[in-house]
Amino acid sequence: MADIRKLTILHSNDMHGDFLPHIREGRQSGGLPLLNGYINKVRREKENVIYVIAGDMFRGSIIDEDYHGLSTIDLMNGLQPDVATVGNHEVDYGISHLLFLEKCAQFPIINADLYVTLNNARLFRPYLNIEIGDMKILFIGILTEEVLSSLKGEKIIGSFIDIQEAAHEIGIICDNYRTTDTDMTILITHIGYEKDLELAKLLDPNFGVDMIIGGHSHTFLERPAVVNGITIVQAGTGTEVIGQMDIVYDKAKHRIAMKDWKTIPVNSDTSEPDPLMQQMLDHYRTETDRKYKRVVTRWARKLTHPAREQETEMGNLYADIMQDESSFDIMMFGSGSIRKKELGPIIEYQDLLENTPFDDNLWMVELTGAQFRTMVTHLMRDEAWRGETEFYQFSKGVRIVWRKSTHTLEELSFHGREIADDDRLKVAVQQFHYNNFDAFLGIPLEEVRKNMKPRIVATSVNNIIEEYFQTHPQLDAHVEGRITVLE
């Protein structure tokens, strides 16, 4: 047994500012104090423990928003991760601010594929060797291609956005930094579960990659996937669950003898809250509560947004608010812009900002009916139902009937009339979607510009939302069949 080593890897992903506990079935669930309590318990009870964060620590909480991520880094320092990678929302405050936050982090942040286009210099260290319990583990960080969606304005920043290029880059790092002393090689990715499966297929077994710890797609797995001999795991989203991989390593044979992965619910049954983390969180919460705990409005009832890839109550409400008394016909509100699955009936200012944190401009374009049909057909492609593309909530009057089995747009109407190819429609989208018009909407922006010069019609989504909330009490919304998907 002298050659047997034990290792436990804990991992979180896509915490998105889920710092405060929730009440589930009469008990506390999630939140950083309980999460840290569980991590500390495992560190006390197990021989060798590594804690990994697979991206998207930021966004989703007013505690994060108000401090532009500095509070998040401070709280993450309290969790003491051994290694983390960059998620797409880590760049939301700008790449220069992320580099500042990295200097504030008391833990290593790795990423292999963000670089300066002028000289191909990497922005972050691409890998990290962790030596623990007489084992040497090589970690490599890989980021989603969607990072470029947020960095359209920062032309000097590039990324290896193709999975094949990412696989090639992993090979370069393994060839250069994986040695005979390396016991395990683990990728920390933020590219989504489906892309993890695709990446694993492309990796040469000689690279020696043993495991992929993923993020981005918020995938809850009941059991790990194994592709090309590589174990792939992901732990959903938020802080109410943590992934745990227990490994038995045979040092003499230089191989993993046994591994057991599971997700652990983080609640008052499995963990005791860490008092120091509670103290840190209380400090930030007191500051933000003073500014943001004021009631903005009361809705008629609680509204929901259970999934991005469908028409939702909150989606209809927000799209209609943007279109009301506007200069455009149709609002296409990004489904991913709505961050909460349910909200109301009492709406505080904090709720308002946390639910639509990506406050940006509204752009209006003019489309022909034929272009709008092409756009909707592009949005309804198969990738949409796997959560791999942007999806939209449409304002009132739009009716879309899509048949999945035949990829057929059976109805596309506006206020009860089928949209003709030569119709002209003024459509609004948010800045993020305007910046990525060609990729997200399937039509070249240059072609659309020929119809009318696009223009900004509002400078703040949240200014419109707040004013509408305050002047329209008892708001309600329902799923009306604006988007109908037939099997």
C-alpha positions, 0 to 999 in steps of 0.5 A, spaced: 500 500 500 506 504 500 505 506 492 497 508 493 495 515 494 489 518 495 486 525 492 479 528 492 478 534 487 472 538 489 469 543 484 464 548 482 462 552 476 458 558 474 457 560 481 454 567 478 454 571 485 450 566 488 453 568 495 447 568 499 443 561 502 436 559 500 431 556 504 429 549 501 424 545 504 425 548 511 432 548 511 438 553 508 441 551 502 447 553 498 451 560 499 458 561 501 458 560 508 455 553 507 459 552 501 466 554 505 464 549 511 463 543 506 470 545 503 473 546 510 470 539 512 473 535 506 480 538 507 480 536 514 477 529 513 481 527 507 488 526 506 489 530 499 484 535 497 484 540 491 478 545 490 477 547 483 473 553 480 471 552 472 469 559 471 464 564 471 464 566 479 462 573 477 455 576 475 448 575 478 449 578 485 448 586 486 454 584 491 458 583 485 455 588 481 456 594 486 464 592 486 465 590 479 467 583 481 472 586 487 467 583 492 467 577 488 475 576 488 475 577 496 470 572 497 473 567 493 479 568 496 476 566 503 474 559 499 481 558 498 481 555 491 487 551 489 486 553 481 481 557 477 479 558 470 476 564 466 469 564 464 466 568 459 462 572 464 469 574 468 470 579 462 464 582 463 467 588 466 473 589 461 479 585 460 483 590 463 479 590 469 479 582 469 487 583 469 486 588 475 482 583 479 487 577 477 492 581 481 487 581 487 486 574 487 490 570 492 489 563 488 492 562 481 487 563 475 489 559 468 487 560 461 491 557 455 487 561 449 486 568 451 492 572 448 494 579 445 493 579 438 499 584 437 504 579 439 500 572 441 502 573 448 498 570 453 494 574 458 494 568 463 499 562 465 496 557 461 497 551 466 499 550 473 502 544 476 500 542 483 504 537 487 500 534 493 501 528 497 507 526 492 503 527 486 504 532 481 497 534 477 497 538 471 491 543 470 490 547 463 485 552 463 480 552 456 475 558 455 469 558 451 469 561 444 463 566 447 468 570 450 469 574 443 462 576 444 463 580 450 470 583 447 468 585 440 470 592 442 477 590 444 480 588 438 487 587 441 484 581 444 484 574 441 482 567 443 483 560 440 475 559 439 475 553 435 475 546 438 480 543 434 485 549 435 484 548 442 485 541 442 492 543 438 493 548 444 492 542 449 497 538 445 502 543 445 502 544 453 502 537 454 508 536 450 512 542 453 510 541 460 507 534 462 513 530 464 514 523 466 513 526 473 506 528 471 501 523 475 495 526 472 493 531 467 486 535 468 483 540 463 478 546 467 474 548 461 468 553 460 466 551 453 459 547 455 458 540 456 457 538 449 463 542 447 467 538 452 464 531 449 467 534 442 473 536 445 475 529 448 474 526 442 479 530 439 484 529 444 490 524 442 491 519 448 498 520 448 497 527 451 495 523 457 489 527 459 485 524 465 479 528 466 475 535 464 472 539 469 467 543 465 462 549 466 458 554 462 452 550 460 450 549 467 449 542 466 447 537 472 450 530 471 447 524 475 454 520 473 460 522 469 461 521 462 467 518 459 469 519 452 476 517 449 478 514 456 477 521 459 472 523 465 468 529 464 464 532 470 460 538 471 456 541 477 450 545 475 450 552 477 450 556 483 453 554 490 447 549 492 451 543 489 459 541 489 462 536 485 467 531 488 471 526 485 475 521 490 481 518 486 485 512 488 492 513 485 497 507 484 504 511 484 508 504 482 503 503 476 503 510 474 495 510 473 489 511 476 486 505 480 479 507 482 475 514 481 468 515 484 465 522 482 458 525 485 455 531 486 454 533 494 448 538 496 450 543 500 445 545 505 445 545 513 444 537 513 451 536 509 455 542 512 456 547 518 456 555 515 463 557 516 463 563 521 469 567 517 465 567 510 459 569 514 462 575 517 465 577 510 458 576 506 455 580 512 459 586 511 458 586 503 451 585 504 450 591 509 453 595 504 449 593 498 442 593 502 443 600 504 443 602 497 438 597 494 433 594 498 428 599 496 421 596 493 420 598 486 414 595 484 409 589 486 407 585 480 400 581 480 404 575 482 410 571 481 413 570 474 417 565 471 423 564 466 424 557 467 429 556 461 432 560 455 430 556 449 422 557 450 417 563 451 417 565 458 412 569 462 418 574 464 421 574 457 414 576 454 414 582 460 421 584 458 420 584 451 413 588 451 416 593 456 422 595 451 417 595 445 411 599 449 411 606 446 417 605 442 419 607 435 420 600 433 415 594 431 418 588 434 423 587 440 427 581 440 430 581 448 435 576 449 433 570 453 440 570 457 439 577 459 434 575 464 438 571 470 432 569 475 428 563 474 422 566 478 421 573 481 416 577 484 411 579 486 415 584 490 420 587 486 426 591 490 431 595 486 436 589 487 432 584 484 431 589 478 438 589 477 440 582 478 435 580 474 437 584 468 445 585 469 447 587 462 445 594 462 446 596 455 444 600 449 438 598 444 439 598 437 434 599 432 434 595 425 430 595 419 429 588 416 425 585 410 420 580 411 424 575 408 430 577 412 426 576 418 424 569 416 431 567 415 433 570 422 427 566 425 429 560 421 436 561 424 434 562 431 430 555 431 436 551 428 437 544 432 443 547 436 438 552 440 435 546 443 441 544 446 442 551 449 448 552 444 446 558 441 443 565 443 435 565 444 430 570 444 423 573 447 419 576 442 414 582 444 407 582 443 404 581 436 409 576 433 407 568 432 412 563 431 410 556 429 416 551 428 416 544 427 422 541 429 422 534 425 422 537 419 425 544 420 420 548 418 417 555 419 410 553 419 407 560 421 411 567 422 405 572 423 405 579 426 398 581 429 395 576 425 397 577 418 403 572 415 409 576 414 410 577 407 417 577 404 417 584 402 414 587 408 418 592 412 419 591 420 423 595 425 426 590 430 430 592 436 436 588 439 440 589 445 448 592 444 451 585 445 446 582 440 448 588 435 455 587 436 454 579 434 449 580 429 452 576 424 453 570 428 447 570 433 442 572 428 444 569 421 444 575 417 450 579 415 449 586 418 452 589 412 446 587 408 441 589 413 444 596 413 442 597 406 435 597 408 436 603 413 442 606 417 441 602 424 441 607 430 441 607 438 434 608 440 435 607 448 441 608 452 439 604 458 435 597 458 434 598 466 432 605 465 426 603 461 425 597 466 425 601 472 421 607 470 415 602 467 415 598 473 414 604 477 409 607 473 405 600 472 403 597 478 400 590 478 404 587 472 402 580 469 404 576 463 403 569 461 405 565 456 401 566 450 404 562 444 408 567 441 413 561 440 410 554 439 415 548 437 412 542 434 415 535 435 
